[in-house]
C-alpha cells in the first residue's frame, strides 16, 4: 500500500515559516465576518476559522487535534481568540462542527463526498487504469479529477482501496478479453511452455527467460535459435493489438518474475494474458540482443583485422625498406649524367629481372595503405559466416531511406551463400546490382578495380560478403545515415511495423532472378540444443534476473510517479 507522502494527497507540514503562516493561514476580513456570523463564542469562532483555513489548504476536513500547534497559535494571535482548555474535544463531538462544515463547503463552492463523487472517481481511475499500472499514479489521477470538479477529497485509505479495486477489475476485464481472443491451438501452445521436459528437468518457459551471455560465437548461435523459438511461440498478437505498450510491459514484467509452476497456478485468463505479453516482449528483446551481439562480433572481427594489419607490417618491414631502397636507386639512375638511353640502361640494371616481383610487392603494399585492414577481415569472418547467414535469414534488415543498395546486397549474398566460386559475374545481372554504397577501402577488394568510374564485371564473393556484413552494422550506417533499420519483433510487430517475416514471392510479384527469397528457418540442431541444454540457475542468478526485469521496465514505486504535473499542493478554492 503506498504511503501518503508518495502521492499528491495534500497534507499539513509539521512546521511552517513565518512567511508561509502569514500568507496561508492569516484570515482575511471576509473570512472573519463569515466566522463571526456563523459561530457564537470565542472557542467556536476559532474552531470555525481553523476548519476553514485547513480546508482551503487541504481540500478535506481534519480533526482539530491534529492541526499543528504552530497554526493554532498563529490564528489565535491574528484573531485575538483564545483556544479552549479541552483542546476542541467538546467541539469535535458536537453537531456544531457538522453545521460549520456545511457552511464552509457552501461558501467555497465545494461538494461533499457522495454518489456523484464516487462515480467521477471510478470513471477517472478506470480510464487511467487502461494505460497506468502504478497505484500511486491512479490515486493521483483520482485526486486531480476530484479537485478539478470541486469535490471534497475523501480519506486517503478510501482513494487507495478504490484505485486498487478498479485496477484489479480492469486487469480482469483485459485478461478475459485477451484470453477470449485466443484460439484453442494458441492456448495449447502456451500451456506447452510450462510442461516439464523429463530429459532435462526444465521447461521451455524457464529457458526463454535466460539472459544472454557474453558476446561469443556460441552464445550468438543460441540467441538466434532462441529468437526463432520465441517468434514461433509468439501467439496472441491479434489479441494484444489493442493494448497500450505500458500495459503490455507491466504484464510482461509480472510474467518474468513467475516460474512455470506459479504460472500454472494462476487463473487461466490471467495466465494466457501474461504469457502472451511476455512472449511478445521477449521476442522484441531477443531481437535487440541478437543485433547487439552481432554488432559486437563484427567489432571484434575488425579489431582482430587491425591487429593482423599491424603484424603484417612488422613482418614485411624489410620488404618495405627494400622497395624504398629500389625506388631511391631508380631515381638516382634517372637523374644521373648521360643520354636517355644510358639512364634507361642504368634503371634496367637496378631492376633487372625483378620487375614483376617489384610490381607484386608494390600492389601488396598499396592494398594495405592508409590503415586499410579490410583485406584481413575475411580470415576472421569465415568462421562466423554460417551463423551470420542464419541471422540474416531470421531477421530481415530494411533500409529506412530511398537508397536500397545495401538492402539488395544483403539479399544477394544470402541467395549466393551456397556458391563456392571466388568471383561472381555481375555484368549481365538484371536488374544490375547496385554497388554505389561500397566504401572506398573495400572497392578494390570487392571489384578488383582501383577506379570507381569503371563498371565492374565481377565481384569477389568472399570480400563482398564481409563488406556487406561490416557495412550493415557500421556506426556511420546505423546511427548517422540510418540506412539500415534493425527490426523490432514482438510488441510493435503486431501493430503493423514488424519487418521480421517478409512476404514470400507470389505469382503477381515473383522474386528477382538474381536474388533468392530467404527461407526463415533455423536449423533443427540449433533448436534441439536450446531445448535440451540443461540450464543451471542459482538463487543469485534468479535474483539478478528479477532485478534486471525491474531495471528494464521501471520500479512501480519510483519517485518519478509520486506527483502529477497538473495538481498543486494547495487546493484552489
Buried (B, 14 or more C-beta within 10 A) or exposed (E): EBEBEBBBBBBBEEEBEEEEBEEBBBBEEEBBEBBEEBBEEBBBBBBBBBBBBBBBBBBBBBEBEEBBEBBBEBBBEBBEBEBBEEEBEEBBEBEBBEEBBEBBBEBBEBBEBEEEBBEBBBEBBBBBBBEBBBBBBBBBBBBBBBBEBBBBBBEBEBBBEBBBEBBEBBBBBBBEBBBEBBEEEBBEBBBEBBEBEEEBEBBBBBBBBBEBEEBEBEBBBBBBBBBBBBBBBBBBBEBBEEBEEBBBBBBBBBBBBBBBEEBBEBEEBBBBBBBBBBBBBBBBBBBBBBBBBBBBBBBBBBEBBBEBBEEBEEEBEEEEEBBEEBEEBBEEBEEEEEEEEEBEEBBEEBBEEEEEEBEEBEEBBEEBEEEBBBBBBBBBBEEBBEBBBBBBBBBBBBBEEEBBBBBBBBBBBBBBBEEEEEEBEBEEBEEEBBBEBBBEBBBBBBBBBEEBEEEBEBBBBBBBBBBBBBBBBBEEBBEEEEBBBBBBBBBBBBEEEBBBBBEEEEEEEEBBEBBBBBEBEBBEEBBEBBBEEEBEBEEEEBEEBEEEBBEEBBEBEEEEBBBBEEBEEEBEB
